[in-house]
Amino acid sequence: MTNFSDISADPLYLTALASLGASVPAKLMAVPSKGSIAVLPFVDMSGEAGHEHFTDGLTEDIITDLSNVPGFFVIARNSVFAYKGKPTDVRQIAHDLGVKYILEGSARRAGQRLRINVQLIDASEGGNHIWAERFDRELSDIFAVQDEVTQRIVEAITGKLAPSSISERYHPSNLGAYDLVVRSRWQFSTSKQACLDAQTMLERAIALDPNYPEAHWLLAMVLIFNWMNWNGNPDPDRGDALKMAQKAVALAPNEAWAHETLGYVLLGDLKWEEAKFQYEYALRLNPNDADIHMGIADYYLADCEPHKAMEHLATALRLNPHPPGVFFWELGMAQICIGHYAEAVVTLRREETYGTGSRRNLIAALALLDRIEEAKEEAKLFLDSNPQWRISAWVDWVPFKADKYTKIWVDAFRLAGLPE
């Protein structure tokens, strides 16, 4: 159990620990005063195999558009998708996620026609519907519908006419490219094979639409993630990732994710100031994105400022209270750097992240707690999946600015018997 006596003055840290099941004062999860909303996964009404990912992509894109609205507080994709396929009690969901509004919807794709139904609910007022509409359009109008839905939601919540510039994201010219990008989102962190599959799909998407920024930045993320976390070949992946990320920024200079991805690639190359600039620029463009907060937390960990990293992780976990495993991977690293090894073990043994590449950090946490036999067992399991992994190779690319942090991990790895 966490000892709160040491950290009671740090509410951001407490908020982060809320995702670990710790007891946190209710006021820290109070509904934000600004427009707070969760977009539940749209229900696929098509009844055909292969259409569900399209409906999921529609949900994700509306979440992204809303997160770019100044003054809004939007729950991240992973947390709302935790409710997919489950009975919905909007008041309970709003309470659990700490938001005022819930958006529900459905989509039916039939041939070249698309029907979307949406309804906006004020969960704080007993679940009253404050806006609902049906859109019957050509499939090729999907992006115009996304823009219109976003604007109508903003107008319903703020009572003001939404500016037309809210949804200025680039829309692909080829629906086949869009389909491939939607299929490739979020999977690269789950396994090496999924990462390679995503790479293939994104390369095909770029061939179909060479000016599609999201395809470029996702491919950059896949390449660098494969190198840093799945023992891929650093050459040519590093150089190709940099080219893809730079192309994404050139194509979409106002897309926060393009800059965040470029920051991630530059961090992998240990270009500290350039990486920091890109991360901070991304955060200025969209301070409401949980993944961007997690990205800048990664930078601060590498820069050996774990308390700053924890602040951003806390914000990320408030925006995404049911996050994917990579959030706990990062949180576990921050806890190790701070010296909270026992909390790190709890974090890294969560179902969402246990058994992935984060096991490497679990090994370190156990060894630092002097739980050597457990650390050795985890090391054996890790090497079964990563037989070529070596401490020396890890040291060559690990992005810690200060040697003392690298030494923490190296000493722990040696205690666990990982190969030099």
VOPA-773287 format. One line per field, with one value per residue (C-alpha): residue number from 1; residue in three letters; y, x, z. Coordinates in nm, 4 decimals. Layout:
% VOPA-773287
resi	[NUM ...]
resn	[ALA ...]
c2	[Y ...]
c1	[X ...]
c3	[Z ...]
//
This chain:
% VOPA-773287
resi	[1 2 3 4 5 6 7 8 9 10 11 12 13 14 15 16 17 18 19 20 21 22 23 24 25 26 27 28 29 30 31 32 33 34 35 36 37 38 39 40 41 42 43 44 45 46 47 48 49 50 51 52 53 54 55 56 57 58 59 60 61 62 63 64 65 66 67 68 69 70 71 72 73 74 75 76 77 78 79 80 81 82 83 84 85 86 87 88 89 90 91 92 93 94 95 96 97 98 99 100 101 102 103 104 105 106 107 108 109 110 111 112 113 114 115 116 117 118 119 120 121 122 123 124 125 126 127 128 129 130 131 132 133 134 135 136 137 138 139 140 141 142 143 144 145 146 147 148 149 150 151 152 153 154 155 156 157 158 159 160 161 162 163 164 165 166 167 168 169 170 171 172 173 174 175 176 177 178 179 180 181 182 183 184 185 186 187 188 189 190 191 192 193 194 195 196 197 198 199 200 201 202 203 204 205 206 207 208 209 210 211 212 213 214 215 216 217 218 219 220 221 222 223 224 225 226 227 228 229 230 231 232 233 234 235 236 237 238 239 240 241 242 243 244 245 246 247 248 249 250 251 252 253 254 255 256 257 258 259 260 261 262 263 264 265 266 267 268 269 270 271 272 273 274 275 276 277 278 279 280 281 282 283 284 285 286 287 288 289 290 291 292 293 294 295 296 297 298 299 300 301 302 303 304 305 306 307 308 309 310 311 312 313 314 315 316 317 318 319 320 321 322 323 324 325 326 327 328 329 330 331 332 333 334 335 336 337 338 339 340 341 342 343 344 345 346 347 348 349 350 351 352 353 354 355 356 357 358 359 360 361 362 363 364 365 366 367 368 369 370 371 372 373 374 375 376 377 378 379 380 381 382 383 384 385 386 387 388 389 390 391 392 393 394 395 396 397 398 399 400 401 402 403 404 405 406 407 408 409 410 411 412 413 414 415 416 417 418 419 420]
resn	[MET THR ASN PHE SER ASP ILE SER ALA ASP PRO LEU TYR LEU THR ALA LEU ALA SER LEU GLY ALA SER VAL PRO ALA LYS LEU MET ALA VAL PRO SER LYS GLY SER ILE ALA VAL LEU PRO PHE VAL ASP MET SER GLY GLU ALA GLY HIS GLU HIS PHE THR ASP GLY LEU THR GLU ASP ILE ILE THR ASP LEU SER ASN VAL PRO GLY PHE PHE VAL ILE ALA ARG ASN SER VAL PHE ALA TYR LYS GLY LYS PRO THR ASP VAL ARG GLN ILE ALA HIS ASP LEU GLY VAL LYS TYR ILE LEU GLU GLY SER ALA ARG ARG ALA GLY GLN ARG LEU ARG ILE ASN VAL GLN LEU ILE ASP ALA SER GLU GLY GLY ASN HIS ILE TRP ALA GLU ARG PHE ASP ARG GLU LEU SER ASP ILE PHE ALA VAL GLN ASP GLU VAL THR GLN ARG ILE VAL GLU ALA ILE THR GLY LYS LEU ALA PRO SER SER ILE SER GLU ARG TYR HIS PRO SER ASN LEU GLY ALA TYR ASP LEU VAL VAL ARG SER ARG TRP GLN PHE SER THR SER LYS GLN ALA CYS LEU ASP ALA GLN THR MET LEU GLU ARG ALA ILE ALA LEU ASP PRO ASN TYR PRO GLU ALA HIS TRP LEU LEU ALA MET VAL LEU ILE PHE ASN TRP MET ASN TRP ASN GLY ASN PRO ASP PRO ASP ARG GLY ASP ALA LEU LYS MET ALA GLN LYS ALA VAL ALA LEU ALA PRO ASN GLU ALA TRP ALA HIS GLU THR LEU GLY TYR VAL LEU LEU GLY ASP LEU LYS TRP GLU GLU ALA LYS PHE GLN TYR GLU TYR ALA LEU ARG LEU ASN PRO ASN ASP ALA ASP ILE HIS MET GLY ILE ALA ASP TYR TYR LEU ALA ASP CYS GLU PRO HIS LYS ALA MET GLU HIS LEU ALA THR ALA LEU ARG LEU ASN PRO HIS PRO PRO GLY VAL PHE PHE TRP GLU LEU GLY MET ALA GLN ILE CYS ILE GLY HIS TYR ALA GLU ALA VAL VAL THR LEU ARG ARG GLU GLU THR TYR GLY THR GLY SER ARG ARG ASN LEU ILE ALA ALA LEU ALA LEU LEU ASP ARG ILE GLU GLU ALA LYS GLU GLU ALA LYS LEU PHE LEU ASP SER ASN PRO GLN TRP ARG ILE SER ALA TRP VAL ASP TRP VAL PRO PHE LYS ALA ASP LYS TYR THR LYS ILE TRP VAL ASP ALA PHE ARG LEU ALA GLY LEU PRO GLU]
c2	[0.0000 0.3418 0.5552 0.8823 1.0594 1.1255 1.2668 1.4182 1.7626 1.6429 1.6110 1.5353 1.2327 1.1228 1.1527 0.9304 0.6754 0.6781 0.4596 0.2071 0.1773 0.4066 0.6113 0.9656 1.2540 1.2844 1.6505 1.5504 1.3694 1.6439 1.7332 2.0071 2.3402 2.3723 2.1681 1.8119 1.5269 1.1582 1.0227 0.6629 0.4177 0.4475 0.1300 -0.0379 -0.1064 -0.2366 -0.6014 -0.6784 -0.8050 -0.5414 -0.2410 -0.2207 -0.0682 0.2041 0.2938 0.2892 0.5260 0.7614 0.7701 0.8295 1.1148 1.2954 1.2590 1.4063 1.6977 1.7785 1.7580 2.0412 2.2731 2.5364 2.5099 2.1573 1.8570 1.5364 1.1836 0.9884 0.7080 0.4142 0.5027 0.5338 0.2164 0.0321 0.0623 -0.0777 -0.3477 -0.3038 -0.1785 0.1993 0.3984 0.7427 0.8969 0.6300 0.6537 1.0324 0.9967 0.7378 0.9457 1.2809 1.4545 1.6494 1.5434 1.2102 1.1676 0.8461 0.7436 0.4719 0.4302 0.2189 0.1796 0.0265 0.0365 0.4005 0.5318 0.6250 0.6888 0.8326 0.8981 1.1043 1.2341 1.4618 1.4020 1.6228 1.3546 1.6090 1.7066 1.3620 1.2395 1.4951 1.4931 1.8386 1.7639 1.4754 1.4452 1.1939 1.2311 1.0462 1.1044 0.9553 0.7574 1.0065 1.2757 1.1017 1.3742 1.6559 1.4759 1.4480 1.8213 1.9021 1.6783 1.8458 2.1949 2.1077 1.9622 2.2766 2.4961 2.2872 2.2985 2.6587 2.8187 2.9930 2.9429 2.7207 2.8640 2.6809 2.6394 2.3893 2.0836 2.1874 1.8470 1.7045 1.4631 1.1900 1.1932 0.8156 0.6165 0.3078 0.4945 0.6078 0.2486 0.1283 0.4057 0.3328 -0.0364 0.0404 0.2797 0.1722 -0.1768 -0.1212 -0.1323 -0.4704 -0.7047 -0.7095 -0.8764 -0.6218 -0.3503 -0.5023 -0.5459 -0.1789 -0.0817 -0.2711 -0.1098 0.2401 0.2010 0.0987 0.3984 0.6386 0.4781 0.5471 0.9015 1.0414 1.3594 1.1903 1.3348 1.0818 0.7918 0.9508 1.0210 0.6813 0.5124 0.7161 0.6049 0.2413 0.2470 0.4050 0.1920 -0.1241 -0.0228 0.0956 -0.1628 -0.4684 -0.5075 -0.3999 -0.2900 0.0680 0.1203 0.2152 0.2481 0.5548 0.7493 0.6499 0.7437 1.0908 1.1424 1.0312 1.2550 1.5570 1.4993 1.4825 1.8185 1.9732 1.8438 1.9404 2.2071 2.2605 1.8922 1.8340 1.4655 1.5336 1.7438 1.4963 1.2145 1.4187 1.4851 1.1112 1.0353 1.3124 1.1858 0.8443 1.0178 1.1975 1.5398 1.6852 2.0475 1.9726 1.6999 1.9266 2.2010 1.9608 1.8158 2.1595 2.2811 1.9801 2.0539 2.4159 2.3011 2.0555 2.0616 1.8343 1.5189 1.2435 1.0846 1.4107 1.4475 1.0927 1.1760 1.4775 1.2675 1.0313 1.3282 1.4383 1.0846 1.0809 1.4278 1.2871 1.4998 1.2241 1.4533 1.6643 1.3425 1.2368 1.5638 1.5029 1.1377 1.2461 1.4751 1.1974 0.9561 1.2088 1.2478 0.8724 0.6908 0.3519 0.3805 0.1271 -0.0583 0.1868 0.4456 0.2086 0.1272 0.4968 0.5353 0.2389 0.3946 0.7237 0.5450 0.3651 0.6920 0.8528 0.5504 0.4134 0.0591 -0.1206 0.1052 0.0368 -0.3375 -0.2888 -0.0686 -0.3000 -0.6110 -0.4668 -0.6781 -0.3956 -0.3953 -0.7190 -0.9469 -0.6729 -0.5007 -0.3267 -0.6487 -0.5068 -0.2341 -0.4825 -0.6775 -0.3633 -0.2750 -0.6243 -0.6317 -0.2892 -0.4202 -0.7090 -0.9551 -1.1217 -1.4593 -1.2908 -1.0633 -1.3626 -1.5389 -1.2317 -1.2011 -1.5588 -1.4840 -1.1628 -1.3397 -1.6107 -1.3370 -1.1291 -1.3782 -1.1266 -0.8606 -0.7443 -0.4835 -0.3313 -0.2756 -0.1211 0.1208 0.2250 0.3637 0.4234 0.7908 0.8921 1.2221 1.1465 0.8384 0.7873 0.6905 0.4521 0.2969 0.2295 0.0085 -0.1538 -0.2533 -0.3928 -0.5885 -0.7438 -0.8450 -1.0195 -1.2038 -1.0442 -1.0950 -0.8329]
c1	[0.0000 0.1318 0.2633 0.0788 0.2563 0.5509 0.3516 0.0378 0.1392 0.1646 -0.1910 -0.0707 0.1153 -0.1942 -0.3963 -0.1478 -0.1748 -0.5522 -0.5076 -0.3298 -0.6327 -0.4979 -0.7341 -0.7527 -0.9635 -1.2807 -1.2131 -0.9156 -1.1529 -1.4158 -1.5797 -1.3760 -1.5538 -1.4896 -1.6643 -1.5832 -1.6934 -1.6470 -1.7265 -1.8414 -1.7484 -1.9978 -2.1995 -2.1398 -2.4820 -2.3501 -2.3531 -2.0679 -1.7205 -1.4510 -1.6734 -1.6221 -1.2757 -1.4232 -1.6747 -1.3984 -1.1963 -1.4927 -1.5099 -1.1361 -1.1380 -1.4222 -1.2316 -0.9224 -1.1177 -1.2809 -0.9508 -0.8256 -1.1056 -0.9647 -1.1185 -1.2530 -1.1601 -1.1905 -1.1396 -0.8919 -0.9715 -0.8503 -1.0638 -1.3892 -1.3203 -1.3156 -1.6957 -1.7258 -1.9906 -2.1057 -2.4404 -2.4268 -2.5445 -2.4356 -2.4662 -2.2442 -1.9908 -1.9806 -1.9251 -1.6493 -1.4676 -1.5265 -1.7084 -2.0302 -2.1252 -2.1491 -2.1725 -2.3270 -2.3627 -2.3981 -2.2858 -2.4135 -2.2017 -2.3809 -2.2088 -2.1267 -2.3811 -2.3216 -2.5753 -2.4600 -2.6810 -2.5449 -2.6848 -2.5270 -2.6285 -2.5836 -2.5150 -2.4970 -2.8593 -3.0098 -2.9088 -3.1025 -3.0523 -2.9449 -2.8800 -2.9387 -2.9103 -2.8969 -2.6630 -2.7359 -2.4479 -2.2252 -1.9366 -1.6976 -1.8486 -1.7249 -1.4740 -1.7232 -1.9615 -1.6858 -1.6231 -1.9942 -2.0484 -1.7579 -1.8886 -2.2416 -2.1162 -1.9132 -2.2125 -2.4444 -2.2055 -2.0838 -2.3964 -2.1780 -2.1286 -1.8243 -1.5459 -1.5005 -1.1295 -1.1895 -1.1348 -0.8519 -0.6896 -0.5784 -0.8315 -0.6956 -0.7869 -0.8127 -1.0531 -0.8369 -0.5456 -0.7719 -0.8862 -0.5253 -0.4323 -0.7331 -0.6414 -0.2811 -0.3546 -0.2620 -0.1395 0.2352 0.2936 0.1241 0.3798 0.6680 0.4545 0.1764 0.4379 0.5609 0.2038 0.1347 0.4469 0.3256 -0.0191 0.1204 0.3619 0.0650 -0.1349 0.1438 0.1639 -0.2096 -0.1921 0.1637 0.0493 -0.1303 0.0372 -0.1020 0.0293 0.3759 0.3845 0.2406 0.5024 0.7750 0.6397 0.6278 0.9865 1.1341 0.9209 1.0340 1.3945 1.3716 1.1298 1.1129 1.4827 1.4474 1.7361 1.8331 1.9594 1.7806 1.4839 1.6229 1.6935 1.3651 1.1724 1.3299 1.2389 0.8789 0.8371 0.9879 0.7617 0.4571 0.5464 0.6028 0.2661 0.0750 0.2596 -0.0421 -0.0926 0.0199 0.0822 0.3202 0.5390 0.5070 0.6251 0.9184 1.0102 1.0016 1.2297 1.4732 1.4812 1.5810 1.8737 1.9632 1.9018 1.7848 1.7024 1.5435 1.3293 1.2204 1.1201 0.9002 0.7350 0.6611 0.5288 0.2959 0.1731 0.1013 -0.0994 -0.3027 -0.2647 -0.5693 -0.4123 -0.3173 -0.0690 0.1182 0.1487 0.2824 0.5274 0.6684 0.6863 0.9101 1.1318 1.1572 1.2467 1.5271 1.6306 1.6506 1.3692 1.1325 0.9170 0.8329 0.7610 0.5248 0.3327 0.2639 0.1825 -0.0697 -0.2378 -0.2280 -0.3937 -0.6653 -0.7407 -0.7105 -0.8067 -0.8240 -0.5040 -0.3160 -0.0216 0.2392 0.1127 0.1923 0.5244 0.6148 0.4711 0.6760 0.9927 0.9171 0.8561 1.1901 1.3721 1.2067 1.3001 0.9484 1.0424 0.7539 0.4990 0.6778 0.6337 0.2591 0.2406 0.4413 0.2514 -0.0806 -0.2590 -0.2439 0.1360 0.2669 0.4363 0.5176 0.8541 0.7850 0.8993 1.2499 1.1585 0.9868 1.3129 1.4933 1.2317 1.2418 1.6214 1.6358 1.4023 1.6471 1.3822 1.6510 1.4870 1.1735 1.3890 1.5759 1.2510 1.1225 1.4589 1.4231 1.0755 1.2011 1.4901 1.2570 1.0894 1.4043 1.6935 1.9287 1.8888 2.2106 2.2862 2.5622 2.3243 2.0694 2.3322 2.4213 2.0761 1.9117 1.8166 1.9203 2.1043 2.2778 2.4919 2.3610 2.0187 2.1676 2.3706 2.0542 1.9215 2.2536 2.3237 1.9715 2.0004 2.3264 2.1717 1.8969 2.1503 2.0724 2.3532 2.6197]
c3	[0.0000 -0.0878 0.1922 0.1372 0.4204 0.1914 -0.0988 0.0482 -0.0787 -0.4384 -0.5753 -0.9277 -0.7990 -0.6084 -0.9256 -1.1044 -0.8267 -0.8632 -1.1680 -0.9476 -0.7207 -0.4496 -0.2394 -0.3694 -0.2376 -0.4442 -0.5218 -0.7352 -0.9707 -0.9725 -1.3017 -1.4719 -1.4883 -1.8595 -2.1273 -2.0293 -2.2531 -2.3223 -2.6686 -2.6287 -2.9063 -3.1877 -3.2439 -3.5786 -3.7305 -4.0636 -3.9637 -4.2021 -4.1229 -4.1578 -4.0977 -3.7224 -3.7510 -3.9727 -3.7020 -3.4410 -3.6595 -3.6789 -3.2984 -3.2679 -3.5171 -3.3401 -3.0116 -3.1774 -3.3239 -2.9906 -2.8041 -3.0225 -2.9080 -2.6672 -2.3218 -2.3669 -2.1541 -2.3581 -2.2268 -2.4377 -2.6763 -2.4688 -2.1681 -2.3608 -2.5571 -2.2241 -2.2432 -2.5941 -2.6238 -2.2646 -2.1311 -2.0977 -1.7999 -1.9110 -1.5668 -1.4130 -1.6963 -1.6660 -1.2919 -1.3377 -1.5990 -1.4306 -1.7175 -1.7654 -2.1190 -2.2994 -2.6754 -2.8062 -3.1677 -3.4276 -3.7864 -4.0730 -4.3831 -4.6811 -5.0177 -5.0841 -4.8336 -4.4706 -4.1955 -3.8632 -3.5597 -3.2697 -2.9433 -2.6859 -2.3246 -2.0195 -1.7600 -1.4786 -1.5413 -1.5062 -1.8508 -2.0553 -2.4315 -2.5443 -2.9106 -3.1511 -3.5258 -3.8093 -4.1062 -4.4323 -4.6699 -4.9334 -4.7879 -4.9478 -4.7213 -4.4034 -4.3184 -4.3732 -4.1364 -3.8737 -3.8985 -3.8757 -3.5729 -3.3937 -3.4659 -3.3571 -3.0279 -2.9545 -3.0320 -2.8121 -2.5147 -2.5409 -2.6807 -2.9370 -3.3080 -3.3532 -3.5697 -3.8986 -3.8209 -3.5388 -3.7578 -3.9857 -3.9884 -4.3216 -4.4677 -4.6956 -5.0610 -5.0738 -4.8548 -4.8984 -4.7384 -4.4547 -4.4012 -4.3718 -4.1275 -3.9067 -3.9000 -3.8028 -3.5147 -3.1614 -3.2442 -3.2803 -2.9032 -2.8547 -3.0172 -3.2621 -3.5291 -3.4842 -3.5227 -3.8493 -3.9756 -3.9009 -4.0954 -4.4023 -4.3888 -4.3460 -4.6357 -4.8505 -4.7246 -4.8233 -5.1674 -5.2092 -5.0674 -5.0572 -4.8773 -4.5857 -4.2718 -4.0236 -4.2304 -4.2209 -3.8490 -3.7604 -3.9777 -3.8060 -3.4685 -3.5809 -3.7093 -3.3988 -3.1659 -3.3450 -3.2994 -2.9382 -2.7973 -3.0240 -3.1001 -3.4616 -3.6814 -3.5903 -3.9472 -4.1615 -3.9208 -3.7405 -4.0561 -4.2190 -3.9044 -3.9042 -4.2706 -4.2099 -3.9054 -4.0781 -4.3796 -4.1495 -3.9919 -4.3355 -4.4564 -4.1413 -3.9380 -3.7087 -3.6236 -3.2656 -3.3231 -3.6097 -3.3780 -3.0906 -3.3144 -3.4423 -3.0797 -3.0086 -3.3042 -3.2109 -2.8529 -2.9828 -3.1546 -2.8280 -2.9815 -2.6556 -2.7313 -3.0675 -2.9112 -2.6261 -2.8714 -3.0694 -2.7589 -2.6148 -2.9500 -2.9662 -2.6155 -2.7054 -3.0064 -2.8003 -2.4198 -2.3962 -2.5422 -2.2993 -2.5382 -2.5848 -2.2077 -2.1946 -2.4729 -2.2930 -1.9767 -2.1740 -2.2590 -1.8952 -1.7889 -2.0439 -1.9261 -1.5718 -1.4327 -1.3110 -1.0952 -1.4012 -1.5870 -1.3095 -1.3364 -1.7042 -1.6434 -1.3812 -1.6334 -1.8918 -1.6499 -1.5668 -1.9369 -1.9904 -1.6678 -1.8448 -2.0493 -2.2616 -2.1164 -2.2424 -1.9906 -1.7042 -1.8701 -1.8470 -1.4968 -1.3760 -1.5161 -1.3423 -1.0128 -1.0429 -1.1119 -0.8095 -0.5965 -0.5450 -0.6413 -0.4713 -0.6434 -0.9720 -0.9261 -0.8733 -1.1826 -1.4062 -1.3022 -1.4110 -1.6685 -1.9232 -1.9401 -1.7863 -2.0354 -2.2853 -2.3275 -1.9963 -1.8285 -1.8674 -1.6187 -1.3868 -1.3720 -1.2585 -0.9953 -0.8432 -0.8374 -0.6730 -0.4036 -0.3508 -0.4722 -0.6788 -0.7429 -0.8765 -1.0889 -1.2333 -1.3169 -1.4982 -1.6751 -1.8024 -1.9378 -2.0969 -2.2720 -2.4023 -2.6084 -2.6656 -2.6981 -2.8628 -2.5940 -2.4255 -2.1571 -2.3719 -2.6648 -2.4308 -2.2970 -2.6518 -2.7228 -2.3867 -2.3788 -2.0262 -2.0146 -1.6850 -1.6352 -1.2805 -1.4159 -1.6713 -1.3887 -1.1841 -1.4619 -1.5503 -1.1899 -1.1578 -1.4842 -1.3669 -1.0378 -1.2316 -1.4459 -1.7793 -2.0317 -2.0863]
//
